Amino acid sequence: MTPILQIKGVSKRYGGLTAVNNVSFDVAKGEIISVIGPNGAGKSTLFKLISSFVGTSSGEVLFKGERISDLAPHVVARRGVVRTFQETTIFRSMTVRENVIVAHHLRSKATLAGFFFGTAAARADVQTFGASADDILGFLGLGDIRDELASNLPQGHLRALGMAIGLATGPEVLLLDEPFAGMNHDETMRMVSNVRRLRDERGVTVLLVEHDMPAVMKISDRIVVINFGQKIAEGTPAEIQNNEQVIEAYLGSEDDAIGM
């Protein structure tokens, strides 16, 4: 079976600096894969290459067997590969529900003029988007705060809202950028549960970049390790925990901090 996502020898060079160097791995439909590595390892650049926010210097990314590298990011998102950001896509002056409704417009059938003049297609979109937003918020446990301003949310709810915004676009593959950052233990465990349910109940394949190693070890089917722009290891959490190259890459950190 063809993997849903294939990263094939991708590299990104900025002048004399190579941020990502010939990285390859496949993602099967329904997997949860984490990309880890020390700060500055190239993880964020790799995510930008996969979601086409930056162009490749060489190599390519395939989604369901078709090249998506170097397409416009909104085109890649419409095809089903969606990247979330930490907080930059959240409108803090809007309510939780309004944020999720706005995110649906990538899927709108009506034109911008249609929304301005209130055409039948636009009214149908508004109704559909509202119902979908309520469903997503309920799924992620945010239904009770749907009318709260985003600016009032604690960190855990902000992260969950970012995931809700990503879900509103109807992804087949969701790329999560540090979904557990800044959370306490209870918030992290709730988010881990949400990511699993997203895969198990909604069929979304998940690729995430994360520094919280205990959470990564708990949630991942497989882990890809990047260091100095190169892939140095790939395997199950148990395999990664016992990989000498990975342990060496994290030298200077407490073993407990990397889940080892």
N, C-alpha and C positions, 0 to 999 in steps of 0.2 A: 504494500500500500504506500502511495506517495505521501510523505509527511505534509502536514498542513503548512508548515513554514520551513524553508531551507535557507540557511545562511552559508554561502559558498565562497570561501576565500576572500572575505571582505577586508579591505584596507582603507584607511583614511590618513592622508598625509597633508600637513600644513607646512609648506616650505620644507625645511629640513627636519621637521618633527613628524614622526609617525605615531599617531594617537592609537590606531588600531591596525594590527599587522596580521593579515592572512588568517582571519578567524573563520572557522567553519563548525557548524553543528546543525542538527535537524531537530524539529519540534513536532511530535506526533499529536494528532487531534486528541484533545482531552487531557493533555499533560499539564502539570504545573512545574515549570522549570525556573530556577533561580540563577541569576548571574551575579557572582560575587567576586571580590578582589579588594586589595588595599586601595586607599584613596589615591586618585590619579592613575588608576590602572587602565582606564579607557572604557569603563562600563557605560558611562553616560553617552559617550560618543558612539559606542556600539548600538545603544538604544536609538539614537538619532539616525543612524544608518538604516536600521531595520524599519523604522517608521518613516523614512525618507525625509526627515527634517534637514539632513545634510546629504549631499551626493557622495557616492563612493569614488575613491581613487582607483580602485580595482575590485574585482569580484562582483557578486550580485546577491540579491535576496529574492527568493521565489515564494509566492503565496499560492497554494494549491496548484503548483507547477508553472505559474506564470510570473514573469519578472515584474517586481514592483519597485526595484531600485530606481532612484532618480525621477520617479513620478512626483507630482505635486503632493504634499502631505494630505490635503483634503481628498484627493483622489484615492490614495491608499486607505484613508479612513472609510470612505464610502464603500470600498471593496471588502472591508471587514477587519483591517488591522489598525487598532486604535491605541494610541499612547495617552496615558494620563500623566498629569504633572502634579507637583506637590501641592501648590495652592494657586498657581497663576491663572487657572481657568475659572476660578470661583469669583462670582460677583458678590462682594460682601454687602452691598447695599440692597440686594435682593433677598427674598426668602429662600429657604431650602427648596421648596417646591418650584419656585420661579426659576432657580438655577437649573434644575433638571429639565424643566419644560424648554428652556432656551437651548439646551444641548441637543434636543430632538430635531432642531431645524436642519441638521445635516441630512435628515431623511424626509424633509418636507416635499410634498407634491406641488404645492402652490408656489407661485413666484413671489418675489419681494413686492411687486406691485399688487399682487393678489392679496397679500396681507394688509397692505395699505388701504385698499378699497373694500376689504372684507368680502371677497368672493366666496362662492360656495366651497371651492377647494380649500381655501384658507380656513374657513370655519370648520370644515371636516378635520383638517390638520390639528387645529387648536383642541378640538374635542378628543381626538386620538392621542395627542401628546399629553394632555392632562391625565387621561386614564392610565397611560403608560407610566407617567411620572409617579402617580399614586401607587401603582403596582411595584415599581422599583424601590420606592422609599419604604413600602411595607416589607419587601423582601430583605432589605438591609437593616430593618429595625429602626428606621427614621420617621415612620409615619406620625408619631406623636409630636414631632418637632417640625413638621413640614411648613408651618407658618412662621417659624422663627427666622429672624434675620441671620444670614450666614456670618455676619460680623460678631455675633454673640456666641458662636459655637466653640466648645472646647476642642482640643487637638484631635481627640479620637473621632468625634463627629465630623470634623473637617475632612479627615482622611476618608471616612465613609462617604461623605458627600462627593468627594473627588471620584470615588469609584462609581457612585450613582450617575454622575455626569458622563463617565466613560460608557456605562451600560446603556445610557439613553441613545447612543449612536448605533446600537445594534451590532456590537462587535462579534466576530468569530474568534479573533485572537485579541486579548487585552494585555497591553504592556503597562505594568504598574511600576511607577517610579517611587521607590522607598515608601511603600504603603504603611510601614510600621514605625516610621520615624517620629520621635518625640512622644511616643505613647508609653503609658505605664503598663504593667504586666497584664492587668485585666482587660484594658483596651486592646492590647496586642492580641490576646487570645480570642477576643470577639472578632477582630479583623481576620485572624487566621481562619476562624470558622466561616466567615463570610466568603473568603476566597475559595475555600473548599466547596461551599454550597454553590458558589457561582459556577464552578466546574461540574459538580455532581448534578445539580438541579437545572441549570441553564445551558449546559453543554459548551461553555466558553473555555477555550484554551488560554492558559495564563503564563506569561513570561514576566518575571519581576527582577528588578535590581534592588538589593537590600543589604544593609549593614548589620541588622539584628540577626546574628548567627544562630542563636537558639531557635528563633522563629523560622529561619530558613531551613534548619535541619528538621524541624517538625512538619513543615508544610510541603516540602519539595519531593517530587518524584525523581528528578535528576537535578544536578547542579553543574554549572559551567563556571570555571574559575579563570579569571583574566588577571594577568600581571604584566606591567609594562607593555600593554597593548596586545599581548599574545595570549592565546588559550594555553594554559599549562595543565589543565586537568578537566575531566568530565566524568560524571558517574553518579551513583546513588549517594545519599547522605552518608551511609556507612563507609562507602569507598572513599569519599572525599575526606572524611574525618581521619582516615589512616594513610592519606597520601603524603609522602615526604615532601614533595615539591610544594604542596599547599601549606604545610606546616612551616616550611622555610620562608615562603612568601609572607607569612604573617609574623615572622620573628619580631620581637619587640612588643607584641601584644600578649596579654595574659591568655593562657590556654582557655580559660573559662569563657573569655570574651568571644572566642571563635567557635564555641561549642565543642571543644576537643578536650 
